[in-house]
Amino acid sequence: MTQRAGGNNAGGPHKSPPRNRAEFQAQMKATRADIEAQVKATRAQIDATTEKIEARTGRNLILAVLIGLVLGVAMLFSLIVIKELFMVFGGVLIGFTAFELANALRHAGRSVPRIPTVIAALAIIPAAYYLDAAGQWLATLAGIVFVGLWRVAELLAPSRRTTGLGLVRDIFAGVFVQVYVAFLGSFAVLLVAQPNGQWWTLAFLILVIAVDTGAYAAGLSFGKHPMAPTISPKKTWEGFAGAAVVGIVGGVILAIFMLGQPWWVGVVFGVVILVTATFGDLSESLIKRDLGIKDMSSWLPGHGGFLDRLDSILPSAAATYVLFLLFS
């Protein structure tokens, strides 16, 4: 018996029979196939959900949220840590937006010089921050003259010549970019430069985002009655009602806890931002319809272009500056 046991031990460690090894490998392959099938099914569900959201909203929601978070963090850092950084942050946004709109107008047949447009738009930012409202207005007028004279000088080149009426339209298109993008956008920088103005700027930006989110959520869930079908078919009265509720509640909260104002100022704040944000959104939709484009550009995946994100902010910045002067 001892020799028999020793003989078995001499044979080395126990090995699985070939049949068991084959079964184990087959089981591993089946398990891996099941995992791959589950991953594919989950991915297909995510893709299908994403496609439904994109079909309903017209944008990639995941990318939109990620880009929004990045911009939001940069904005918060510039406002709370060093106010001068907001001037840089705002300048970058306004510069890209001015170039974007000038480029879109050129595709529509209006010859707007892009580089001079960007230079003039950027010049308004430090003027508004360091020279207050007087500097803002002077820089805006100087920028309009600069872009207009540049367009006139371009007539020296045969390829840039146009009719007298065409030249007038080109100049007015350049004026439109400076006023709509640079001038309105500079109110945010002008507001930040005031004592405690950064909190009013942060409050109105939060409120614009809240109004936009409220309109989006309510419209997506309950939207049935188009608000302006010929301008923005996806904007509904149900979405506007949701935006109104969120705007007024958010305005009261921000007025009391961030701005140190009474609750009724928050109601006024919320209503004003509701109106200006909605007006800005519809105005940009009307511009895109007239230009025959869906988005101003594709620079911000999930959002479209810079103006597609700033459309509600631009008029709201000017309105908030007026509220600051009235209530601060």
C-alpha positions, 0 to 999 in steps of 0.5 A, a space after each residue: 500500500 505504501 509503495 502504491 501511494 508513493 508511486 502515485 506521488 511520484 507522478 507529480 501534481 494532479 492534472 485535470 483530465 483533458 475532458 475537464 479542461 475542454 469544458 472549462 475553456 468552453 465555459 469561459 468562452 460562453 461567459 465572455 460571449 455573454 459579457 460581450 453581448 450584455 455590453 453590446 446590448 447596454 451600448 445599444 440602449 444608450 445609443 438609442 436613448 441618446 438618439 431619441 434625446 438628440 431627435 427631441 432636443 436637436 443636440 448631443 446632451 452628454 457633450 453639451 453637459 460636459 462642455 457646459 461644466 467646463 465653461 461653468 468651472 472656468 467662469 466660477 474661478 474667474 469671478 470668485 478668485 480674481 475678477 480680472 480673470 473674468 475680463 480674459 474669460 469674457 474676452 475669449 468668448 466675445 472674440 470667438 462669438 464675434 468671429 463666428 457671427 461675422 463668418 456666418 454673415 459672410 456666408 450669407 453674402 455680407 462681406 464683414 471683415 473678420 479680423 478687424 471685427 474681432 479686434 474691435 470687439 476685444 477692445 471693448 472689454 478692457 475699456 468697459 472694465 477699466 474706464 467704466 460705461 464711458 469707456 464702453 460706449 467710446 470703444 464701441 463707437 470707435 470699433 464701429 468706425 474702425 470696421 466700417 473704414 476697413 470695409 471701405 478700404 477693401 474696395 481698393 482690391 478688385 475682388 472686394 468691390 461691390 455696389 453702393 447698396 452692397 457696401 451699406 449693407 456690409 457696413 451695417 452688418 459690421 455694426 450689428 456684430 459690434 452692437 449685438 455681440 461686443 456691446 451687449 456682452 461687455 455689460 457683464 464685464 462692466 458689471 464685474 468691475 463694480 463693487 460686488 458686481 461679480 455677485 450680480 454677474 454670477 447671479 444672472 448667469 445662474 438664473 439664465 442657466 436655470 431659466 434655460 434648464 426649466 424651459 428645456 425640462 418642461 418643454 421636453 416633458 409637457 411641451 405641446 403648444 409651440 410658442 413661435 413655430 416659424 422661428 423656433 419650432 421646439 420652443 413651447 408655451 409649456 416650456 416657457 411656463 416652466 422657465 417662469 416658475 424656475 426663474 422667479 423661484 431662483 430669482 428670489 433665492 439668489 436675491 436673498 442669499 447672494 445679493 442681500 436684496 428683499 424677496 420682491 427684488 428677486 421676483 423682478 430679477 426673475 421676470 426680467 431674466 425670463 423675458 430677456 433670456 427668451 427674447 435672446 433665444 428667439 432673436 438668435 433663432 430668427 437670425 439663423 433662420 434668415 441666414 439659412 443655418 441650423 447652428 452658428 458653427 460646430 465649435 462647441 459639440 452639443 451646443 453648436 456655436 458660441 452664439 448658440 450658448 450666449 444668445 440668452 446671456 447677451 441681452 440679460 447682461 445689459 438688463 442686469 446692469 440696469 437692475 444693479 444700478 437701480 437696486 444696488 
